Amino acid sequence: MGVMRRRTFLRRGAIFAAGLGAAWRGRAFTPPAVAPRVVIVGGGFAGGCCALELRRLNPAVHVTLLDADAPYVSCPMSNEALVGLRSLQSLSIPRAGLERSGVRFVRDEVTTVDPRRRRVRLRSGGAMVYDRLVVAPGIRFLYGTPEGYDESAPLRMPHAWQAGPQTQLLAAQLHAMHDGDTVAISVPSGLMRCPPGPYERASLIADWLTRHRPRSKVLIFDANNHFPRQDVFTAAWREMYPGMIEWIAPADGGVITRVDAKTCTLYGAGGAHRVAVANVIPPQAPGALAAESGLASGHGWCPIQPTTFESELLEGVHVIGDACIAGAMPKSASAARSQALQCAAALSASFDGHAAPVAAFDSVCYSMLSGGSALAIHGTFAVSDGEIRQDAVTATAPGQQTPTAERAQEATAWYERMRSQCFGV
């Protein structure tokens, strides 16, 4: 390009770079003349929703979504697929809806984040520059806990906490068990994806057993003293599956300390338990990229500014979804969607020279207790004193405490909305 054109280009680039910093500190500036580039790493519910919302709010923004998987297989509703209430194919979500909305989808993995140069390196060998980076890395499993549950153990004791082949394997094991056999579910302590998920799974497995293996039972070995809506779950179990589901608290031997995958045996303070099917859910932490890039703090998860979701550890990088520390919000697809909407709004505002909007979040977790009934756990959240705090809980409203067919219908409609809002399909 000519000297004058080159000078103009460089001057505009400098204005844009300065403007981003000024906007984030709340000072007005001239809107940039160069379209900003946002790279989003991780194409689950958080990453997909953020990409779509950015394009909706500001079509001039260049949005690139990076993920190793195409299509994406949804964890929400995978417990239904486990027991044949829906197909695994119905949980397979294509990327075409994102691309129709102007999002550039690249099937690749990020290996390194360079915040100083504002670029990421890719598994394929290339690199990509950004003005703002959004990381939605999800979770990774902390193998080795319980002892013996290494990376090969899921081939015999599936965790099925990642939808796809693990879901199929656990389903096959259920079908192969004999009437009178036992299914064990081991629940870890600490933060985890979808806290009500193990108890929904126990419910749906019991529903399947009543029809196909009525003399069998489900043991829940729990490392936690309480679980979400425990009173509602246990009341439903007594009514719907009397004597079939047994919840074992930590004080009663619920903490599984060791497993033998070859013999399908679990060990704890209560002794050895050899079962036909063992669903061992390991402890969890943010995806590997978060830890390797310096986004995770000493206690394992990723601290963020609650209004913008910008990392407190890396400038210009935002973390949304399961990996971030989002105060009282659960680690769920619904919460991830809400965080993605706020992050996208904050980014769009900054590109226009405005402060981030006031943050307001919501989440809902539907738990199927049978093929025709479900319960709902609702929550709304707001930022107070620099933290995301629970603002109100509508789960205590009349009619929300009891599992109903209406909640099951709501769950199906909710899932379809989530697919539309987060993937454009």
Stockholm file with secondary structure:
# STOCKHOLM 1.0

chainA/1-425         MGVMRRRTFLRRGAIFAAGLGAAWRGRAFTPPAVAPRVVIVGGGFAGGCCALELRRLNPAVHVTLLDADAPYVSCPMSNEALVGLRSLQSLSIPRAGLERSGVRFVRDEVTTVDPRRRRVRLRSGGAMVYDRLVVAPGIRFLYGTPEGYDESAPLRMPHAWQAGPQTQLLAAQLHAMHDGDTVAISVPSGLMRCPPGPYERASLIADWLTRHRPRSKVLIFDANNHFPRQDVFTAAWREMYPGMIEWIAPADGGVITRVDAKTCTLYGAGGAHRVAVANVIPPQAPGALAAESGLASGHGWCPIQPTTFESELLEGVHVIGDACIAGAMPKSASAARSQALQCAAALSASFDGHAAPVAAFDSVCYSMLSGGSALAIHGTFAVSDGEIRQDAVTATAPGQQTPTAERAQEATAWYERMRSQCFGV
#=GR chainA/1-425 SS CCHHHHHHHHHHHHHHHHHHHHHHTTCCCCCCSSCCEEEEECCSHHHHHHHHHHHHHCTTSEEEEEESCSSEECSTTHHHHHTTSSCSGGGEECSHHHHHTTCEEEECCEEEEETTTTEEEETTSCEEECSEEEECCCEEECTTSSBTCCTTGGGTSCCCCSSSHHHHHHHHHHHHSCTTCEEEEEECSSCCSSTTHHHHHHHHHHHHHHHHCTTCEEEEEESSSCCTTHHHHHHHHHHHSTTTEEEECGGGTCCEEEEETTTTEEEETTEEEECSEEEECCCEEECHHHHHTTCSCTTSSBCBCTTTCBBSSSTTEEECSTTBCCTTCCSSHHHHHHHHHHHHHHHHHHHTTCCCCCCEEEEEEEEEEETTEEEEEEEEEEEETTEEEEEECGGGSTTTSSCBHHHHHHHHHHHHHHHHHHHCC
#=GC SS_cons         CCHHHHHHHHHHHHHHHHHHHHHHTTCCCCCCSSCCEEEEECCSHHHHHHHHHHHHHCTTSEEEEEESCSSEECSTTHHHHHTTSSCSGGGEECSHHHHHTTCEEEECCEEEEETTTTEEEETTSCEEECSEEEECCCEEECTTSSBTCCTTGGGTSCCCCSSSHHHHHHHHHHHHSCTTCEEEEEECSSCCSSTTHHHHHHHHHHHHHHHHCTTCEEEEEESSSCCTTHHHHHHHHHHHSTTTEEEECGGGTCCEEEEETTTTEEEETTEEEECSEEEECCCEEECHHHHHTTCSCTTSSBCBCTTTCBBSSSTTEEECSTTBCCTTCCSSHHHHHHHHHHHHHHHHHHHTTCCCCCCEEEEEEEEEEETTEEEEEEEEEEEETTEEEEEECGGGSTTTSSCBHHHHHHHHHHHHHHHHHHHCC
//
